[in-house]
């Protein structure tokens, strides 16, 4: 799973690329609070652009009110995305007599977990290996971990009839138009065969019957992926938490004290926690942990208006599908349950994990070009929404799982795999805290931690250069 310590995985884990960030620089130490009695002020709060298409086209829900005043609980989880929801749920089930507080700085479904492309992928994809599988023992653990996350989400959707999730087990296509991309598909096909995982190469002439476009020359179809409306899914999960979970939305944590007790400060009061779980991805670094190890990368998507019946007929293909790129800087596509087309590409390095003003307008033009290349008969179909969403990336592709300091635990650094991987890791972290044993817990505890990054200005220069170079060199895959 790990790749070179001087590289950074970028993408969604489904078409991830590699960013070199330089070498020879002195690496920095973690920014843990040097004085445990000092109040640590949180210097960056989540702030996303206001136009996430998945959020606005998903079912409406009444968010839980912010916390007003003080609260106290044995368990407090920060982050209401896939990882935090899973951790809070499982803690509540493992400790039925304990109250669990789940804190979300924005509304559930509005942040990163509601801004991804909605792929719940089972198979591993190690772009640092020639066959995209690498060490088979690690790959089988990753497969098991991903499938565990899939199963948890599928069972919850079924149990609570979360129709807004639009969860379908339809597989995914990884498609290519350039020779380099086709080589990736063929290598990955061989790697999946080693794992005994089903995968089919589809020639370009047959692809219009699948995905309604003649643009691609070849695709690799893997049947194990599920597709979802990601914001609808996390909204539904939040509305069906155990009774001993209290969710506070629109409640940003502004400061924290770790000793002599854990005290979380918010705009109108404090939360006292016996034990704290951080499930806030790159924002965990602002709580004093894993600083200089997790890099906030943003990627961007646009969603069309619903296609008319005539427009649907003009492209043909199946009525629900997902395409990921062979090139790490290429374009991801979805045809949704309500007959919209999702186009996602382009990257930025957002140092503080917050959206950059005017970025969506810039990348909307890139999405337009990519969309019209693939669907020339739909050139008059406008985009209803364009947005960005953050990924917490590490140079070696690893996440953090376990204890951060006394009574503080975390599952941080999604590396673009937050849907299934975050769900599984949040659940397993809660099981580990309850003293349960599982081979995947052992695997996660033994996993290499996210590696250090060079200091600025070397990091910013290196990441920005490689992002620009990768997007410029993607060719027709973009």
C-alpha positions in Angstrom: 0.0 0.0 0.0 2.8 2.4 0.8 4.7 4.1 -2.0 7.9 6.2 -2.0 8.1 8.4 1.1 8.9 11.3 -1.3 5.7 11.0 -3.1 2.1 12.0 -2.5 -1.0 10.1 -3.6 -3.4 12.5 -5.2 -6.9 11.7 -6.5 -9.7 9.6 -5.2 -8.0 6.4 -4.6 -9.7 5.2 -7.8 -7.4 6.9 -10.3 -4.8 8.3 -7.9 -1.7 10.0 -9.1 1.7 10.7 -7.7 3.1 14.1 -6.6 6.8 14.5 -6.0 7.3 17.1 -3.3 11.1 17.4 -3.4 13.8 15.8 -1.3 16.7 16.8 0.8 14.8 19.3 3.0 14.8 19.0 6.7 11.5 17.5 7.9 9.5 19.1 10.7 8.4 17.4 13.9 4.7 17.0 14.8 3.1 20.1 16.3 1.7 18.5 19.5 1.0 21.0 22.2 4.2 21.5 24.1 2.5 22.6 27.3 -0.5 20.3 28.1 -2.1 23.0 30.2 -2.1 25.5 27.4 -5.3 26.3 25.5 -4.8 25.4 21.8 -6.7 27.7 19.6 -8.0 26.1 16.3 -6.6 28.3 13.6 -8.7 27.1 10.7 -12.4 26.1 10.7 -14.1 24.2 7.9 -15.4 26.5 5.2 -16.7 25.1 2.0 -18.2 26.8 -1.1 -22.0 27.2 -1.0 -22.8 25.3 -4.2 -22.3 21.5 -3.7 -24.5 19.8 -6.2 -25.0 16.6 -4.3 -26.1 18.5 -1.2 -28.7 20.6 -3.0 -30.1 17.8 -5.1 -30.4 15.3 -2.2 -33.4 15.0 0.1 -34.0 18.0 2.4 -33.6 17.4 6.1 -33.9 19.4 9.3 -30.3 19.7 10.7 -29.8 19.2 14.3 -29.4 22.5 16.2 -26.0 23.8 17.4 -25.0 23.3 20.9 -25.9 26.2 23.1 -23.9 26.4 26.3 -22.0 23.5 28.0 -22.2 19.7 27.6 -20.4 16.7 29.0 -20.1 13.1 27.8 -17.8 10.1 28.2 -17.2 10.1 24.4 -17.0 13.0 22.0 -16.4 12.6 18.3 -15.4 15.5 16.1 -16.4 15.3 12.4 -19.9 14.4 11.0 -18.7 12.7 7.8 -18.4 9.0 7.0 -15.7 8.3 9.6 -17.2 10.3 12.4 -20.7 8.9 11.8 -19.3 5.4 11.8 -17.3 5.9 15.0 -20.1 7.6 16.9 -22.6 4.8 15.9 -20.3 2.0 16.9 -19.2 3.6 20.2 -22.9 4.0 21.0 -23.6 0.3 20.3 -20.4 -0.8 22.1 -21.2 1.4 25.2 -25.0 1.5 25.4 -25.0 3.1 28.8 -22.7 5.9 27.7 -23.7 9.2 26.0 -21.8 9.9 22.8 -21.6 13.5 21.5 -21.0 14.0 17.7 -19.9 17.5 16.7 -20.0 18.8 13.1 -18.8 22.3 12.3 -21.1 22.6 9.3 -24.2 20.7 8.3 -24.0 16.9 7.7 -23.8 16.3 4.0 -22.4 19.7 3.2 -18.7 19.0 3.8 -16.3 16.6 2.2 -18.4 13.5 2.7 -21.1 15.0 0.6 -18.8 16.4 -2.1 -17.1 13.3 -3.5 -18.1 11.4 -6.6 -20.1 8.7 -4.8 -18.0 5.7 -5.6 -17.9 2.9 -2.9 -15.0 0.9 -4.3 -14.0 -2.5 -3.2 -10.8 -3.3 -5.1 -7.4 -1.9 -4.1 -5.4 0.3 -6.5 -1.7 0.9 -5.6 -0.4 3.1 -8.4 3.1 2.7 -7.0 3.1 -1.0 -8.1 3.6 -2.1 -11.8 0.4 -4.2 -11.6 -1.4 -1.7 -9.4 -1.8 -4.3 -6.7 1.7 -4.6 -5.2 2.2 -6.7 -2.1 -0.7 -9.2 -2.3 -1.0 -9.6 1.5 -1.5 -5.8 1.9 -3.8 -5.8 -1.1 -6.0 -8.5 0.4 -6.3 -6.6 3.6 -7.2 -3.4 1.7 -9.8 -5.4 -0.2 -11.2 -6.8 3.1 -11.2 -3.3 4.6 -13.0 -1.8 1.6 -15.6 -4.6 1.5 -16.2 -4.2 5.2 -17.0 -0.5 4.7 -19.3 -1.4 1.7 -21.1 -4.0 3.8 -21.7 -1.7 6.7 -23.1 1.0 4.5 -25.3 -1.4 2.5 -26.7 -2.9 5.6 -27.5 0.5 7.2 -29.2 1.7 4.0 -31.3 -1.5 3.9 -32.1 -1.4 7.7 -33.3 2.2 7.7 -34.6 2.4 4.1 -32.3 5.4 3.3 -33.8 5.9 -0.2 -32.0 9.2 -0.6 -28.7 7.4 -0.8 -29.6 6.0 -4.2 -27.2 3.1 -3.5 -26.8 0.7 -6.3 -24.4 -2.2 -6.8 -23.6 -1.6 -10.5 -19.8 -1.7 -10.7 -17.5 0.9 -12.2 -15.7 1.5 -15.5 -12.1 2.7 -15.5 -11.6 4.2 -19.0 -8.8 5.4 -21.1 -8.2 7.2 -24.4 -4.4 7.6 -24.5 -1.9 4.8 -25.0 -0.5 5.4 -21.5 -4.0 5.0 -20.0 -4.6 1.8 -21.9 -1.4 0.4 -20.5 -2.6 1.2 -17.0 -5.9 -0.7 -17.6 -4.1 -3.8 -18.9 -1.6 -3.8 -16.0 -4.4 -3.4 -13.5 -6.4 -6.2 -15.1 -3.5 -8.5 -14.6 -3.1 -7.4 -11.0 -6.8 -8.0 -10.2 -6.5 -11.5 -11.7 -3.7 -12.3 -9.2 -6.1 -11.4 -6.5 -8.9 -13.5 -8.0 -11.1 -10.4 -8.5 -13.4 -10.3 -11.5 -12.6 -7.7 -14.1 -13.4 -7.3 -17.8 -11.7 -5.3 -20.5 -14.2 -3.7 -22.8 -13.2 -2.4 -26.3 -14.0 1.2 -27.2 -16.5 0.2 -29.9 -18.7 -1.5 -27.3 -18.5 1.2 -24.7 -21.4 3.4 -26.1 -23.8 0.6 -25.1 -22.5 0.9 -21.5 -21.8 4.6 -20.9 -23.3 6.5 -23.9 -20.1 7.9 -25.3 -17.7 7.0 -28.1 -14.9 9.0 -26.5 -12.9 6.2 -24.9 -10.8 3.5 -26.6 -10.9 0.9 -23.8 -12.3 0.4 -20.3 -11.8 -2.0 -17.4 -15.1 -3.0 -15.7 -15.0 -4.2 -12.1 -18.4 -5.3 -10.8 -17.9 -4.9 -7.1 -18.3 -1.1 -6.8 -21.4 0.5 -5.4 -22.5 4.0 -6.5 -24.4 6.4 -4.2 -25.7 10.0 -3.9 -23.0 10.8 -1.3 -24.7 13.7 0.4 -28.0 11.8 0.6 -26.2 8.9 2.1 -24.5 10.7 4.9 -27.7 12.7 5.6 -29.6 9.5 6.0 -26.9 8.0 8.2 -27.1 11.1 10.5 -30.8 10.8 10.8 -30.7 7.2 12.1 -28.0 7.3 14.8 -28.5 5.3 18.0 -30.5 7.0 20.8 -27.5 7.6 22.9 -25.8 9.7 20.3 -26.4 13.4 20.4 -25.5 15.2 17.2 -24.7 19.0 17.2 -24.4 20.6 13.8 -23.1 24.0 12.9 -20.9 23.8 16.1 -17.3 24.5 15.2 -14.7 23.8 17.8 -12.6 26.9 18.3 -10.1 25.8 21.0 -9.1 22.7 22.9 -7.5 21.8 26.2 -6.1 18.3 26.7 -5.1 18.4 30.4 -6.1 18.1 33.2 -9.2 17.1 31.3 -10.3 17.4 27.7 -12.3 20.6 27.2 -13.5 21.6 23.8 -14.5 25.2 23.3 -17.2 26.3 20.9 -18.9 29.7 20.2 -21.3 29.5 23.1 -19.7 27.2 25.6 -17.6 24.1 26.3 -17.8 20.4 25.9 -16.0 18.2 28.5 -15.0 14.8 27.2 -13.6 11.8 29.0 -12.3 10.5 25.7 -12.1 12.3 22.4 -12.1 10.8 18.8 -10.9 13.0 16.0 -12.6 12.0 12.7 -12.1 15.4 10.9 -9.5 14.4 8.3 -7.1 17.2 7.4 -8.5 19.4 10.1 -7.1 17.0 12.7 -3.8 18.7 12.1 -5.2 21.9 13.6 -5.8 20.1 16.9 -2.1 19.6 17.2 -1.6 16.2 15.7 0.0 14.9 12.4 1.1 18.4 11.5 3.2 18.4 8.4 1.9 14.9 7.5 -1.5 15.4 5.9 -1.9 17.7 2.8 -5.3 19.2 2.0 -5.9 18.8 -1.7 -9.2 20.0 -3.3 -10.8 18.5 -6.4 -13.8 20.0 -8.3 -17.0 18.7 -9.8 -19.9 20.0 -11.9 -23.4 18.5 -12.2 -25.7 19.2 -15.2 -29.4 19.8 -15.1 -31.5 16.6 -15.6 -31.4 15.4 -19.2 -34.6 15.4 -21.2 -35.9 12.1 -22.7 -34.6 13.2 -26.1 -31.2 14.0 -24.7 -31.0 10.6 -22.9 -31.9 8.9 -26.2 -29.2 10.8 -28.1 -26.5 9.3 -26.0 -27.9 5.9 -25.2 -26.1 3.6 -22.8 -27.2 2.4 -19.4 -29.3 4.7 -17.2 -26.9 4.6 -14.2 -23.1 4.3 -14.3 -19.7 5.6 -13.1 -16.4 6.1 -14.9 -13.1 6.8 -13.3 -10.0 7.8 -15.2 -6.9 5.7 -16.0 -4.8 8.9 -15.8 -4.7 10.2 -12.2 -5.4 13.7 -13.4 -8.2 12.7 -15.8 -11.9 13.1 -15.6 -14.4 11.2 -13.5 -18.0 10.8 -14.8 -21.3 9.7 -13.4 -24.8 9.3 -14.8 -27.0 9.8 -11.8 -30.4 8.4 -10.7 -32.1 11.6 -11.8 -30.3 11.6 -15.2 -27.7 14.3 -14.6 -24.1 14.0 -15.7 -21.3 14.6 -13.1 -18.0 15.8 -14.4 -15.1 15.9 -12.0 -11.5 16.9 -12.6 -8.8 19.6 -11.6 -6.9 20.0 -8.3 -5.7 22.7 -6.0 -3.5 22.7 -2.9 -5.5 24.5 -0.2 -3.1 24.9 2.7 -5.7 25.5 5.4 -8.2 22.9 4.2 -10.8 25.6 3.2 -12.2 26.5 -0.2 -10.5 29.2 -2.3 -12.8 32.0 -3.6 -13.4 32.0 -7.4 -11.8 28.5 -7.9 -15.2 27.0 -9.0 -15.6 29.5 -11.8 -12.2 28.7 -13.2 -12.7 24.9 -13.1 -16.2 25.1 -14.5 -14.6 25.9 -17.8 -12.4 22.9 -17.6 -15.5 20.7 -16.9 -17.3 22.2 -19.8 -14.5 21.2 -22.2 -14.3 17.7 -20.8 -18.1 17.3 -20.9 -18.5 18.4 -24.5 -15.6 16.2 -25.7 -17.4 13.2 -24.3 -21.0 14.2 -25.1 -21.0 16.5 -28.2 -24.7 16.0 -28.7 -25.3 17.5 -25.2 -23.3 20.7 -25.7 -26.4 22.8 -24.9 -26.9 21.1 -21.6 -25.9 23.5 -18.9 -24.3 22.9 -15.5 -26.6 23.6 -12.5 -23.8 23.3 -9.9 -20.0 23.5 -9.6 -18.2 22.9 -6.3 -15.0 21.8 -4.7 -14.3 19.3 -2.0 -11.2 18.5 0.2 -9.1 15.4 0.5 -6.6 14.7 3.3 -3.7 13.2 1.5 -0.3 11.8 2.7 2.8 11.3 0.7 3.0 7.6 1.4 -0.7 7.0 1.0 -1.2 6.0 4.6 -3.8 7.0 7.1 -3.6 7.3 10.8 -5.5 4.9 13.1 -5.1 4.7 16.8 -4.1 6.7 19.8 -2.9 10.3 19.4 -2.2 11.0 23.1 -3.8 10.0 26.4 -7.6 9.7 25.9 -7.4 11.1 22.4 -7.8 8.8 19.4 -8.1 9.3 15.7 -8.8 8.0 12.2 -7.3 10.7 10.0 -6.1 11.1 6.4 -8.7 9.6 4.1 -6.4 9.7 0.9 -9.6 10.1 -1.1 -11.1 6.8 0.2 -13.4 8.3 2.8 -16.7 6.5 1.8 -15.8 2.9 2.4 -12.4 3.2 4.1 -13.6 5.9 6.5 -16.7 3.9 7.4 -14.7 0.8 8.1 -12.0 2.6 10.0 -14.4 4.6 12.2 -16.2 1.4 13.1 -13.1 -0.6 13.8 -11.6 2.3 15.9 -14.7 2.1 18.1 -14.4 -1.6 18.3 -10.7 -1.3 19.3 -11.7 1.2 22.0 -14.2 -1.4 23.3 -11.4 -4.0 23.6 -12.6 -6.1 20.6 -10.2 -8.0 18.4 -10.2 -8.2 14.6 -7.5 -9.0 12.1 -8.2 -5.6 10.3 -7.6 -3.8 13.6 -4.2 -5.5 13.8 -3.5 -4.5 10.2 -4.5 -0.9 10.8 -2.5 -0.5 14.0 0.6 -2.0 12.2 0.1 0.3 9.1 2.8 2.8 8.3 1.8 6.2 9.6 1.6 9.2 7.2 5.1 10.4 6.4 6.5 13.9 7.1 6.4 16.6 4.4 9.2 19.0 3.6 8.7 22.5 5.1 7.4 25.5 3.2 8.2 27.0 0.8 9.4 23.6 -0.6 6.1 21.8 0.0 3.8 24.4 -1.5 6.1 24.9 -4.5 6.4 21.2 -5.1 2.8 20.3 -4.8 1.6 23.2 -6.9 4.1 22.5 -9.6 3.2 18.9 -9.8 -0.6 19.6 -9.8 -0.2 22.0 -12.7 2.1 19.6 -14.6 -0.2 16.7 -14.1 -3.3 18.5 -15.2 -1.4 19.9 -18.2 0.0 16.6 -19.3 -3.2 14.5 -18.9 -4.0 15.1 -22.6 -7.4 13.9 -23.8 -7.9 12.0 -20.5 -8.6 15.4 -18.8 
